[in-house]
Amino acid sequence: MMKDEFIEIYKRYIKREGSKELLDYLLSSKSDFFTAPASTRYHLSKEGGLIEHSLNVYKCLKAYIDRPRVKDVYKLQATDETIAIIALLHDICKVNVYKKSMRNKKDSTGKWIQVPSYEYQDELPYGHGEKSVYIISGFMKLSREEAFAIRYHMGFSNTDDIRNVGEAFARFPLAFALSTADMEATYFLEE
């Protein structure tokens, strides 16, 4: 169901050159996008967590941009295509990096038990947001604002180059909007 919802939104709004090839890749056996977890042990660390997170971020971003204050005071505007691209694909960097494993955890009685888990094994260690930009750009062209939004969607929680986060938010308000939607989805909708 979530896969169908993703595909429907993607096909309805994302029309630029290369978008079909990117969707074909996501649907192929070369990608685990629709079955991957969103994280190793935190939010949506379960099969299908990544697609669920992507859809949650999409809905949160649409709601944020539709706020009267955002439209009237901040003057933030984005096309339906841009919203779909940055929200649905912001975490494409997580494709094929989570491997099923087991870990030890104490149960309610304090006894150690083995529970299913995921390990992070990245064959293309290119950062987080920048890796998503890199992957998407291999299929279709991003606008500068889209690229910055995806690159900085982790906001101040990504400590790689924290000096640039505030500057990116000031210059590209869509980056702040996507970061806000990502945090809202992660901390308020997902476990």
C-alpha positions in Angstrom: 0.0 0.0 0.0 2.8 2.5 0.9 4.7 1.4 -2.2 1.6 2.2 -4.3 1.1 5.5 -2.6 4.7 6.5 -3.2 4.6 5.5 -6.9 1.3 7.4 -7.4 2.7 10.6 -5.9 6.0 10.2 -7.7 4.3 9.7 -11.1 1.8 12.4 -10.6 4.3 15.1 -9.7 7.8 14.2 -10.8 8.0 14.6 -14.6 11.5 15.9 -15.4 13.9 14.1 -17.6 15.4 11.1 -15.9 12.6 10.7 -13.4 11.3 7.5 -15.0 14.8 5.9 -15.0 15.2 6.8 -11.3 11.9 5.2 -10.4 12.8 2.2 -12.5 16.0 1.9 -10.4 14.1 2.2 -7.1 11.7 -0.6 -8.3 14.4 -2.9 -9.6 16.2 -5.7 -7.8 19.3 -3.4 -7.6 17.5 -1.3 -4.9 15.9 -2.2 -1.6 14.2 1.2 -1.3 10.8 -0.2 -0.6 11.9 -2.8 1.9 14.8 -1.0 3.7 14.4 0.3 7.3 14.7 4.0 8.0 17.5 3.5 10.5 19.5 0.8 12.3 17.8 1.0 15.7 15.9 4.2 16.0 13.0 5.5 14.0 11.3 3.0 11.8 14.0 0.3 12.2 11.8 -2.2 10.4 11.2 -3.6 7.0 9.6 -0.9 4.9 10.6 1.9 7.3 12.3 4.0 4.6 9.3 4.2 2.4 7.1 5.0 5.4 9.5 7.7 6.5 9.7 9.2 3.0 5.9 9.4 2.8 5.7 10.9 6.3 8.2 13.6 5.4 6.3 14.3 2.2 3.0 14.8 4.1 4.8 16.9 6.8 6.5 19.1 4.2 3.2 19.7 2.3 1.5 20.7 5.5 4.3 23.0 6.5 4.4 24.8 3.1 0.6 25.1 3.2 0.6 27.0 6.5 -0.6 30.6 6.0 2.3 32.1 7.9 4.8 30.2 5.7 3.1 31.4 2.5 2.2 35.0 3.6 5.0 36.0 5.9 8.0 33.8 4.9 6.9 33.8 1.2 8.1 30.2 0.8 6.9 28.7 -2.4 7.6 25.4 -4.0 6.1 23.5 -6.9 4.4 20.1 -6.4 7.3 18.5 -8.3 9.9 20.1 -6.0 8.1 19.1 -2.9 7.7 15.5 -4.1 11.4 15.3 -5.2 12.9 16.6 -2.0 10.6 14.8 0.4 10.3 11.4 -1.3 14.0 11.2 -2.2 15.8 13.0 0.6 17.0 9.7 2.1 17.7 7.8 -1.1 21.2 7.5 0.3 19.9 4.7 2.6 19.3 2.4 -0.3 21.3 -0.9 0.1 23.1 0.1 3.3 21.2 -1.8 6.0 21.9 -5.5 6.5 19.8 -7.7 8.7 21.6 -8.9 11.8 20.9 -9.8 15.5 21.9 -7.9 18.6 21.6 -8.5 22.4 19.0 -6.7 24.4 17.6 -7.2 27.9 14.0 -8.3 28.1 11.6 -7.1 30.8 13.1 -9.4 33.4 16.6 -8.3 32.7 17.6 -11.4 30.8 19.7 -11.0 27.7 18.0 -12.1 24.5 18.8 -11.9 20.8 16.6 -9.6 18.8 16.5 -8.8 15.1 18.4 -5.7 14.1 20.2 -4.0 11.3 23.8 -3.1 10.7 24.9 -0.2 8.6 27.3 -1.1 5.8 27.8 1.7 3.3 29.7 0.7 0.1 29.6 4.4 -1.0 30.5 6.4 2.0 29.8 9.9 0.7 28.0 11.5 3.6 24.3 11.6 4.1 22.5 14.5 2.3 25.3 14.9 -0.2 25.0 11.2 -1.1 21.3 11.6 -1.8 22.0 14.6 -4.0 24.7 12.6 -5.8 22.5 9.6 -6.5 19.5 11.7 -7.7 21.8 13.8 -9.9 22.9 10.6 -11.7 19.4 10.3 -13.0 17.9 13.8 -13.2 18.9 17.4 -12.7 18.1 19.1 -9.4 17.7 22.9 -9.0 20.2 24.5 -6.6 17.4 25.0 -4.0 16.4 21.3 -4.2 20.0 20.2 -3.9 20.6 22.4 -0.9 17.3 21.2 0.8 18.3 17.6 0.4 21.9 18.2 1.4 21.0 20.0 4.6 17.8 18.1 5.5 19.5 16.8 8.7 19.9 20.3 9.9 22.1 20.9 12.9 22.0 17.1 13.9 24.5 16.4 11.1 27.8 17.6 12.6 29.9 17.1 9.5 29.9 20.8 8.5 27.7 22.5 11.1 29.0 26.0 10.2 27.1 25.9 6.9 23.7 24.7 8.2 22.5 28.1 9.3 23.9 29.8 6.1 22.1 27.2 4.0 18.8 27.7 5.8 19.1 31.5 5.4 19.9 31.3 1.7 17.6 28.3 0.9 14.5 28.4 3.1 13.3 25.2 1.5 16.2 23.5 3.2 14.8 24.6 6.6 11.3 23.5 5.6 12.6 20.0 4.6 14.6 19.7 7.8 11.6 20.7 9.9 9.4 18.1 8.1 12.1 15.4 8.5 12.4 16.2 12.3 8.6 16.3 12.7 8.2 12.9 11.0 11.1 11.4 12.9 10.3 12.6 16.4 6.5 12.9 16.4 5.2 10.3 13.9 7.7 7.5 14.1 9.3 5.3 16.8 
